[in-house]
Amino acid sequence: MEKKNLIIIFISTCSLFLFLVLVNSGASSGLPEDELAAYREVSDFVDENEECFRCHGESKFQLVDNTTDRILTRQVCADHMILREEYYGSNHKNFSCFDCHSAEFLTFPHPLDIRLEYQWNCLDCHGDDEDYAQYQFEKIEEEYLESIHPLANPDEFSCWKCHHPHSYHISIRNTENLRATISYDNAICLSCHADFDQFQLLTDREGINIIQTHDWLPNQALHFQSVRCIECHTQISDSILVAHMVLPKEQAVQNCSECHSSDSRLMATLYKFQSKEARNKYGFFNAVVMNEAYVIGANRNYYLNVISLVIFGLVFAGLAIHTLARIFNKV
């Protein structure tokens, strides 16, 4: 028992020494004061969070051997690197790291059991909260739990696989550039479905080829730039802004008329928020589609259709009357 205690003391001492070396070596000195000041304008916890960003906010760190003065530069694992600009632009920018993570993370190196601590999910904070009731988080979770991802891998898949807590930010409600929002949202899907290394973390399936699996889709590049993956891969929801029930690939939309029609599903998905904001503006039911993009078959208006038919009818009637008049005059 005494030997075991000595080992524990030795390991703890080494860990503390290594931590002090890292902190005092100047390897991860953080940002200049003027850059930190900019982040302080959006968050109250910048100085406290720098204890974590000292390592996790840098691409590399240095270890100093005080005996030989040898300096070793090592790269921070990409999975554990958090860019400050992304964090302070995210929904959680005004959080302290220790609001979600145990203060035991101040121990360096971090103990393994702490690294495997429970990860809070969305409803742990947002559930049953009147301040967030309008966003229907409970309904989102209901749809999510029926989605193909948690059904296929309930132990490993979570909200964070798509909505990274350190960088995710709401885009569709705040966007002034719909193309940028489409690109941002699609990148979430492609981070796994176009990256085989990430894909293999959750499945044993071999090979992924987005281009090949969408070979039925004409003009792929234009579609990928103009609509989000979830437009075709989720079940439309009337109660929440963004549908979260991702369907099996066999149930994905592959019928062009689903979008390219006057009753385009895009009005209930991609343009849902904007259409609610601008409903009946200018008298157009699909005003947002007509303002934001040209979607073949969807850019139609009921009133213009009626007017065009009336004009066509009048022209046809005028031609008929003119023809009959000429015939009677000859007679």
C-alpha positions in Angstrom: 0.0 0.0 0.0 2.9 2.3 0.9 4.5 1.7 -2.5 1.2 2.5 -4.3 0.9 5.8 -2.4 4.4 6.7 -3.3 3.7 6.0 -7.0 0.6 8.2 -6.8 2.5 11.0 -5.2 5.2 10.7 -7.8 2.7 10.9 -10.7 0.9 13.8 -9.1 4.2 15.7 -8.6 5.2 15.0 -12.2 1.8 16.2 -13.5 2.0 19.4 -11.5 5.6 20.0 -12.7 4.6 19.5 -16.3 1.7 21.8 -15.9 3.9 24.5 -14.4 6.4 24.0 -17.2 3.7 24.4 -19.8 2.2 27.5 -18.2 5.5 29.2 -17.5 7.4 28.2 -20.7 5.7 30.9 -22.8 4.7 28.1 -25.2 1.0 29.0 -25.1 1.1 32.7 -24.3 -2.4 33.3 -25.6 -3.4 36.5 -27.5 -2.2 40.0 -27.3 -4.2 42.3 -24.9 -5.9 44.2 -27.8 -7.3 41.0 -29.3 -8.5 39.7 -26.0 -10.3 43.1 -25.5 -12.3 42.5 -28.6 -13.6 39.2 -27.2 -14.4 40.8 -23.8 -17.0 42.8 -25.6 -19.0 39.7 -26.3 -18.2 37.5 -23.3 -17.7 38.1 -19.5 -15.4 35.0 -19.1 -12.6 35.7 -21.5 -9.9 35.9 -18.9 -11.1 32.9 -17.1 -11.4 30.9 -20.3 -7.8 31.7 -21.2 -6.8 29.1 -18.7 -8.2 26.6 -21.2 -7.4 28.4 -24.4 -3.8 28.6 -23.3 -3.5 25.1 -24.7 -6.8 24.3 -26.5 -6.8 27.6 -28.4 -3.4 27.1 -30.0 -2.2 24.8 -32.8 0.9 23.8 -31.0 2.5 23.8 -27.5 6.1 23.6 -26.2 7.6 21.5 -23.5 10.8 22.8 -21.8 13.4 20.6 -20.2 14.8 22.9 -17.5 17.8 20.5 -17.1 19.1 20.7 -20.6 17.1 23.8 -21.8 15.8 21.6 -24.6 12.5 22.8 -26.1 10.1 20.3 -27.7 7.3 21.7 -29.9 4.3 19.5 -30.3 1.1 19.8 -32.3 -2.3 20.0 -30.5 -4.7 17.3 -31.5 -7.2 18.8 -34.0 -10.1 17.3 -32.1 -9.1 19.2 -29.0 -8.3 22.5 -30.6 -11.0 25.2 -30.2 -10.5 28.4 -32.2 -11.3 31.5 -30.1 -12.9 33.3 -33.0 -15.3 30.4 -33.5 -16.1 30.1 -29.8 -16.7 33.8 -29.3 -19.0 33.8 -32.4 -21.0 30.8 -31.2 -24.3 30.6 -29.3 -22.4 29.8 -26.1 -19.9 32.7 -26.3 -20.9 34.1 -22.9 -20.2 30.9 -21.0 -17.3 30.0 -18.8 -15.7 26.7 -19.8 -16.4 25.5 -16.3 -20.1 26.0 -16.7 -20.1 22.8 -18.6 -16.8 21.2 -17.7 -15.6 20.1 -14.3 -13.0 22.3 -12.5 -10.9 19.1 -12.2 -9.8 19.9 -15.8 -7.4 22.3 -14.2 -5.4 19.2 -13.4 -2.8 18.6 -16.1 -2.5 16.2 -17.7 -6.3 15.8 -17.5 -7.2 12.5 -15.8 -8.9 9.9 -18.1 -12.1 9.6 -16.0 -12.6 13.4 -16.3 -12.1 13.3 -20.1 -14.9 10.7 -20.2 -17.3 12.8 -18.1 -20.9 13.1 -19.0 -21.6 15.6 -21.8 -24.6 17.8 -21.2 -27.1 17.8 -24.0 -29.4 20.5 -25.2 -32.4 19.8 -23.0 -30.2 19.8 -19.9 -30.1 23.5 -20.2 -32.9 24.4 -22.6 -35.6 22.0 -21.6 -38.7 23.2 -19.8 -37.4 26.8 -19.8 -40.0 29.5 -20.6 -37.2 31.7 -22.0 -36.7 29.2 -24.8 -40.2 27.9 -25.2 -40.6 29.5 -28.6 -37.9 27.3 -30.0 -39.7 24.1 -29.1 -36.6 22.2 -27.9 -38.7 19.4 -26.5 -40.3 18.9 -29.9 -36.9 19.0 -31.5 -35.7 16.2 -29.2 -38.8 14.1 -30.0 -38.0 14.4 -33.7 -34.3 13.8 -33.2 -34.9 10.6 -31.2 -36.9 9.2 -34.2 -34.1 10.2 -36.6 -31.9 7.6 -38.3 -28.7 8.7 -36.5 -29.6 8.0 -32.9 -31.6 4.9 -33.9 -28.6 3.5 -35.7 -26.1 4.4 -33.0 -27.8 5.5 -29.8 -24.7 5.2 -27.6 -22.4 7.4 -29.7 -24.6 9.8 -31.5 -25.7 13.0 -29.8 -26.7 16.6 -30.5 -23.1 17.6 -30.5 -22.3 15.5 -33.5 -24.0 18.1 -35.6 -24.1 21.1 -33.3 -20.6 21.5 -31.9 -21.0 23.2 -28.5 -17.8 25.3 -29.0 -18.6 26.7 -32.4 -22.2 26.2 -33.4 -24.3 29.3 -34.1 -27.8 29.8 -35.3 -27.7 30.8 -38.9 -31.2 30.5 -40.6 -32.9 33.0 -38.3 -30.1 35.6 -38.5 -28.9 35.3 -42.0 -28.6 38.1 -44.6 -26.8 35.8 -46.9 -28.8 32.6 -47.6 -26.0 31.0 -49.7 -23.6 31.3 -46.7 -26.2 29.7 -44.4 -26.7 26.8 -46.9 -22.9 26.3 -47.1 -22.6 26.4 -43.3 -25.4 23.9 -42.7 -24.3 21.5 -45.4 -20.8 21.5 -44.0 -22.2 20.0 -40.8 -23.5 17.0 -42.8 -20.4 16.8 -44.9 -18.1 16.8 -41.9 -18.9 13.1 -41.6 -20.5 12.1 -44.9 -17.7 13.5 -46.9 -14.9 12.6 -44.5 -14.3 8.9 -44.2 -12.1 9.1 -41.1 -14.9 10.9 -39.2 -17.5 8.6 -40.8 -15.8 5.5 -39.5 -16.0 6.7 -35.9 -19.7 5.9 -35.9 -20.0 3.1 -38.4 -18.3 0.0 -39.9 -19.6 0.7 -43.4 -17.0 0.9 -46.1 -16.7 3.8 -48.4 -18.7 6.9 -48.9 -19.2 8.8 -52.2 -21.6 11.8 -52.1 -21.3 12.4 -55.8 -22.1 8.8 -56.7 -25.0 8.4 -54.3 -26.5 11.6 -55.8 -25.9 10.6 -59.4 -29.6 10.8 -60.1 -29.6 14.5 -59.3 -29.1 16.8 -62.4 -26.6 19.7 -62.0 -25.4 18.5 -58.6 -23.1 21.4 -58.0 -25.9 24.0 -58.3 -28.2 22.0 -56.1 -25.6 21.6 -53.4 -25.0 25.4 -53.4 -28.7 26.3 -53.5 -30.4 23.9 -51.0 -29.4 22.2 -47.7 -29.1 18.5 -47.4 -32.0 18.5 -44.9 -34.4 19.8 -47.5 -34.5 16.3 -49.0 -33.3 14.2 -46.1 -35.8 15.2 -43.3 -39.5 14.9 -42.7 -41.2 18.3 -43.0 -42.2 19.7 -39.6 -44.9 22.2 -39.0 -44.2 22.9 -35.4 -40.4 23.7 -35.4 -38.4 25.9 -37.7 -35.8 23.3 -38.7 -36.9 19.7 -39.1 -34.7 17.2 -37.1 -36.1 13.9 -38.1 -33.5 12.7 -40.6 -34.9 9.9 -42.7 -33.2 6.7 -43.9 -31.6 7.3 -47.3 -34.3 5.1 -49.0 -36.9 7.7 -47.9 -35.0 10.8 -49.1 -36.8 13.0 -51.7 -35.9 12.0 -55.2 -38.9 13.6 -57.0 -38.1 16.9 -58.7 -41.6 18.2 -58.4 -41.4 18.2 -54.6 -39.4 21.4 -55.0 -40.1 22.5 -58.5 -43.8 23.2 -58.2 -46.0 26.0 -57.0 -46.4 24.0 -53.8 -42.7 23.7 -53.3 -41.5 22.0 -50.2 -38.8 24.6 -50.0 -41.5 27.0 -48.6 -41.8 24.6 -45.6 -38.1 24.0 -45.2 -35.4 26.4 -46.5 -37.6 29.5 -46.8 -39.8 28.7 -43.9 -38.6 31.4 -41.6 -38.4 34.1 -44.3 -41.8 33.2 -45.6 -43.3 33.7 -42.2 -41.7 37.0 -41.9 -42.8 38.2 -45.4 -46.0 36.3 -45.8 -48.5 38.0 -48.2 -46.0 40.8 -48.8 -46.6 42.2 -52.3 -49.5 39.8 -52.5 -47.2 36.9 -53.3 -47.7 33.6 -51.5 -44.1 32.6 -52.5 -42.6 36.0 -52.3 -39.4 34.8 -50.6 -38.7 32.3 -53.2 -39.1 34.9 -55.9 -37.0 37.4 -54.0 -34.1 35.0 -52.9 -33.8 32.6 -55.8 -35.1 31.3 -59.0 -36.6 27.8 -58.6 -38.0 26.4 -61.8 -41.7 25.7 -61.3 -41.9 27.3 -57.9 -41.6 31.0 -58.9 -45.3 31.3 -59.8 -48.0 33.5 -58.3 -51.7 32.8 -58.2 -52.7 36.4 -59.1 -50.3 36.6 -61.9 -51.5 33.3 -63.2 -55.1 34.5 -63.2 -54.2 37.8 -64.8 -52.1 36.1 -67.5 -55.1 33.7 -68.3 -57.4 36.7 -68.5 -55.1 38.5 -70.8 -54.6 35.4 -72.9 -58.4 35.0 -73.0 -58.9 38.6 -74.1 -56.3 38.3 -76.8 -57.8 35.1 -78.1 -61.3 36.6 -78.0 -60.0 39.7 -79.8 -58.4 37.5 -82.5 -61.6 35.5 -82.8 -63.8 38.6 -83.1 -61.4 40.1 -85.6 -61.4 36.9 -87.7 -65.2 36.7 -87.6 -65.5 40.3 -88.6 -63.3 39.9 -91.6 -65.2 36.8 -92.7 -68.6 38.6 -92.4 -67.3 41.7 -94.2 -66.2 39.5 -97.2 -69.6 37.9 -97.3 
